[in-house]
Amino acid sequence: MSELQREVSELEAKSATAARLFDIRRIIGGLFVVYGVIVTIAGITASDADLKKAQDVNINLWTGLAMLALGLFFLVWLRLRPAQAPAPAEAPQA
């Protein structure tokens, strides 16, 4: 019976690792950070013609910073509240 318990505990550990690895907050946060960096760089390097088209509002800069903030929010949230693996269901005893 100890062999079975060891296998069950290994599977539970793998399940917890998979739950943390594929957490949607990690994917969303990472994508927002990557795109936020790209759009922020586009906003920093905006020309005067680009600013004139947008009525002198550097929309790329502001949108990029907002995307960075949102992405960092998701990653901090993931760090503070990590995903828990679902509790194993109790098998009825015969």
N, C-alpha and C positions, 0 to 999 in steps of 0.2 A: 504494500500500500504506500510505502514511502516513496517508491519510484514514481507512482502516479501523482502523488502530491508535489514532487519536485517538477514534473512535467507541467502540471497545472500552474505552479508559481512562475515557471519560465514563460509560459504563454501569457499570463497576466502581465508580466513585465514587458513583453513584446507589444502587447495591446496598448499599454500605457505609453510606450515610446511612439507607436504609430499614431495615437491620438494627439500627442504633442506635435509630431512632425507635420501632420496634415491639417493643422488648425487653420481655419480660414482667415483668422486675424493675421497670421504670419504672411500669407499670400497677399492679402489686401494691403497690409502695411508696407510690405516690401515693394510692391508695384507702385504705390503712391509715392514712396520715397524716391524710387528711381525716376519716375516721370516728373516728380517735383523738382529734382535736381536739373533735369534736362530743360524744363520750362523756365526755371529760375535763371539758368545760364542764358537762355534765349532772351529773357527779359533784361538781364544785365547788359547784353550786347546789342540791344535794340537801337536802331538808327533813328535819326530825327524824322525821317519820312514815315517810319512805322508808328512813332508816337503821334505824328500829325493825323494819321489815318484813324487812330483811336481817340481822338480829341484830347491829346496830351495826357492820357492815362496809360501808364505802363501796365497793361492788363496781364502780359506774360509774367512780369515780376510778381505781381500780387497773386495771381493764380498759382504760380510755382511755389510761393511761400505758403499759401494755404494748403496746397497738396503735401508739402513737406510736413507741415504741422499735423495734418490728418494722418499721414503715414506714421509719424513718430508717436502719435496718440495710440494707434492700433498696436504698435510694437511695445510701448510701455504698458498698455493694458494686458497684452499677452504675458509680459514679464511679471506683472503684479498678480494676475489671476491665471495661472497656467491651467490648461485643460486637464480634467480628471478622466481617467478611463472609467467606463461604466462598470458598476459593481456586478460581480458575477451572480447569476441567478442561482438560488439554492435548489439543489436537486432533492426531490422528495425521497425520503428514506423508506425502503421496503420492509 
